[in-house]
Amino acid sequence: MRKRKKGRKLSRKRDQRWALLRSLVTCLILKEKIRTTEAKAKEMAGVVEKFVTRAKKADLASRKRLSQFFAPQVVKKLIDEIAPKYQTRNGGYTRIIKLGPRKTDGAKMAFIELVK
């Protein structure tokens, strides 16, 4: 039983799941809007929220912490462009827009974007 277990497994092992989330978050930061499955979007939203909150501090410790997970260009965009937009906002940096099912396998699709 999965009592009090947090997060979705996404049919992957822990390392593969984290690699998937990291690549999705990287794409979202660079493009600011991506299309993915609804489950992946919901799982990714919490991860993005934590990274944007970390980037809002914009100190050296935050830069080092973010650079452990992302490439330098992603960290630069996150701290210099995205985080200043949300300085007065306390969370809620992402929006999930549900779409219809995918034609091939019927998976629920969604757009996830950074709120303007």
N, C-alpha and C positions, 0 to 999 in steps of 0.2 A: 504494500500500500504506500502511496505517496503522500502521507500525512505531513503537513507543514514543510513540504519541499517547494523551493522557489525556482521559477524559471521553466522554460520549455526545453525538451531534449533535441528537438528538430531532427530526429533520427540520426544523430551523430554522437561520437564519443566526445569527451570533454575538450581535448585539444583541437579537434576538427571543428567543433561548435564555436570555440573561441576564435579560431582563424576565420571562420565564416563571418561572425559578428564584426570582427575587426576590419575585414575587407568591405563589408557593407557600410560600416560607419565611415570608413575612409572615403568611399564613393559618395556618401551623403554629404560629407563636409566639403568635398571638392565640387560637386554638382548642385548641391542644395535641394535636390528633389530626385528621388529614384522610385522605380516601380519594382515591387517584390511581392512575395506572398504575405498574406495578412498576419500569419503567425510570426514570420521573421520580422515584419515591421513592428509588431507589438513588443517583441523581445528586444529589438534594437532601440526602441524609443528610450527605455530606461538607461541604456548604456550611453546614448548620446547626451542625455540630460546630465549625467555625472561628468562627462568630459567637458561640456560647455560650462558647467558650474566651476570646474577646476580651472578652465581657461580664463574665466572672468577675473581671477586674482592677478594674473599676468606677472607674477614674480618669478624669480629664477627657479625656485623649487617646483612651481607648476610647469614651467617649460621642460625641466628635466624629467618630471613624471610623465608628461605627455609624450616626450620624445622616446620613452621606453616602448610605447605602443605604436607610434605613427612615424612616417617619414618626415623629414624636416619641412618640406613644402606644406604638408598637412598641418603641422604644428603652427607654422607661420600664418597660414590662412585662418586657423581657428582662433589664435590669440589676437592677430592684428585686424581681422575683418569681421569675424562672426561674433566674438565675445563682446566687443564694444556696443553692438546693437542691443544686447540683452542686459546691460548694466543695471537698468532700473526694473528689470523683470525678475520675479522670484519663481523660476521654474516654468514649465509649459513651453519649451522651446520647439517642440515638434508637433506636427499635425498629421494624422493618418486619415486618408480619404479612401474609403472602401470602393472597390470596383467590382465588376461581375466576375464570374468564374473563368478560368483559363480554358480555352477550347480543347486543348490536348488531354489534360488529365482532370479538369474540373476543380483545380485548386483555387481557393479564394484569393483574389489579388487585391493589392492596395498600393496607393502612392503614399510615401512618407516624405515630408518636406519640413524644412526649417521655417518657422513662423517669421514673417517679416516684421 
